[in-house]
Amino acid sequence: MSALGELIRAGRLRAGLTQRDLGARASMPDKPDGVWGTYIGQIERGKRMPPDRLLLRIAEVLELDPYHVLAAANHSRARTETGRQLFALAPLLFLLQDDQGRMPADLPNALRSLIRLHATLQNERHARLRQVLSAVAQVDESRWRMFCNAVAAISATAASEKTGSH
């Protein structure tokens, strides 16, 4: 079972829902009847990885922290240590956003920003952060896009929480 699956299963059991109940409550505009209970079971067993929109809906239904749910999903999606390190950078990428909340448009610009940030982290307390930043240099453009999409989903959730809308 994946960390995401364990998180969803624990939340579902805490809420007293069956897999079928959770699936029905996970309705969205494009899935007004929700999803099959068997799909929820596959997610819990780590056999399926749902899209972020569905994960956010499940988090809402189960009253789980959406950041924690997306972090668990992205960790599960990462197939390599470099990928896991890249997803660990999500909080740092918020520091790279411009005044309108946009991420750097491409990997080279983001790397330059991270290198500038890295240069300010010269004490021992930041050794782990420096190690993660150095791993980013191994990331290709497609992984960067995937990561930016994950950060955008987290940003959208944070914005809706601030305004009180879901």
C-alpha positions in Angstrom: 0.0 0.0 0.0 1.3 3.5 -0.9 1.5 6.4 1.5 -1.4 8.0 -0.4 -3.5 4.8 -0.2 -2.9 4.6 3.5 -3.8 8.2 4.0 -7.1 7.9 2.1 -8.0 4.6 3.7 -7.4 6.0 7.2 -9.4 9.1 6.4 -12.2 7.0 4.9 -12.4 4.7 8.0 -12.2 7.6 10.4 -15.2 9.1 8.5 -17.1 5.8 8.7 -17.4 5.5 5.0 -17.3 2.4 2.7 -15.3 2.6 -0.5 -18.6 2.8 -2.4 -19.8 5.7 -0.1 -16.6 7.7 -0.7 -16.7 7.1 -4.4 -20.3 8.4 -4.5 -19.4 11.5 -2.5 -16.4 12.3 -4.7 -18.7 13.7 -7.4 -17.4 16.5 -9.6 -18.9 18.4 -12.6 -17.5 15.9 -15.1 -18.4 12.9 -12.8 -21.7 13.8 -11.2 -22.2 10.3 -9.9 -18.8 10.1 -8.4 -16.5 7.2 -9.0 -16.8 3.5 -8.5 -16.0 2.1 -5.1 -13.6 -0.4 -6.7 -11.6 2.6 -8.0 -11.3 3.9 -4.5 -10.1 0.5 -3.5 -7.5 0.5 -6.3 -6.3 3.9 -5.1 -6.0 2.7 -1.5 -4.0 -0.4 -2.6 -1.7 1.8 -4.7 -2.8 0.2 -8.0 -4.3 3.4 -9.5 -3.2 7.1 -9.3 -6.1 9.5 -9.7 -5.8 13.0 -11.2 -5.2 15.8 -8.8 -8.7 17.2 -9.1 -10.1 13.9 -7.8 -7.6 13.8 -5.0 -8.5 17.3 -3.9 -12.2 16.3 -3.9 -11.5 13.2 -1.9 -9.5 15.3 0.6 -12.4 17.6 0.9 -14.9 14.8 1.5 -12.6 13.2 4.1 -11.6 16.5 5.6 -7.9 15.7 5.0 -5.2 18.4 4.5 -5.1 18.8 0.7 -1.4 19.7 0.8 -0.7 16.4 2.5 -2.8 14.4 0.1 -1.1 16.0 -3.0 2.4 15.6 -1.4 1.7 11.9 -0.8 0.4 11.5 -4.4 3.4 13.2 -5.9 5.8 11.2 -3.8 4.1 8.0 -5.1 4.3 9.3 -8.7 8.0 9.8 -8.4 9.8 6.7 -9.7 13.3 7.7 -8.8 15.1 9.3 -5.9 15.7 12.4 -8.1 11.9 12.6 -8.7 11.2 12.3 -5.0 13.7 15.1 -4.3 12.2 17.2 -6.9 8.7 16.9 -5.3 10.3 17.8 -2.0 11.1 21.2 -3.5 7.4 22.3 -3.7 7.6 24.7 -0.7 10.7 26.3 -2.3 9.0 26.9 -5.6 6.5 29.1 -3.8 9.4 31.4 -3.2 10.1 31.6 -6.9 6.6 32.8 -7.9 6.4 36.4 -9.2 3.9 39.0 -7.9 1.1 37.4 -9.9 1.8 34.0 -8.5 3.3 32.6 -11.7 6.1 30.0 -11.7 9.2 30.5 -13.8 8.1 29.5 -17.4 10.9 27.1 -18.0 13.5 25.0 -16.2 16.5 27.1 -16.9 14.9 30.2 -15.3 13.8 28.2 -12.3 17.3 26.7 -11.9 18.8 30.2 -12.0 16.4 31.3 -9.3 17.1 28.2 -7.2 20.9 28.8 -7.6 20.5 32.4 -6.3 18.5 31.0 -3.4 21.1 28.3 -2.8 23.9 30.9 -2.7 22.1 32.5 0.4 22.1 29.1 2.2 25.7 28.8 3.4 25.3 27.5 6.9 25.1 23.9 8.1 21.3 24.1 8.9 20.7 24.2 5.2 22.8 21.2 4.1 19.8 19.0 3.2 18.3 21.8 1.2 21.6 22.3 -0.7 21.6 18.6 -1.4 18.1 18.7 -2.8 18.8 21.8 -4.9 21.8 20.1 -6.5 19.7 17.2 -7.5 17.4 19.5 -9.5 20.1 19.9 -12.1 19.4 16.3 -13.2 15.7 17.1 -13.9 14.5 17.1 -17.5 11.9 19.5 -19.0 9.0 17.0 -18.9 9.5 16.3 -15.2 9.7 20.1 -14.6 6.3 20.5 -16.3 4.8 17.7 -14.2 6.1 19.3 -11.1 4.8 22.8 -12.0 1.4 21.3 -12.5 1.5 19.8 -9.0 2.6 23.2 -7.6 -0.2 24.9 -9.5 -2.8 22.5 -8.0 -1.5 23.2 -4.5 -1.5 27.0 -5.2 -5.2 26.8 -6.5 -6.2 24.9 -3.3 -4.4 27.4 -1.1 -6.2 30.3 -2.9 -9.6 28.7 -2.6 -9.0 28.1 1.1 -8.1 31.8 1.6 -11.3 32.9 -0.1 -13.4 30.2 1.6 -14.6 28.6 -1.7 -14.1 25.0 -2.8 
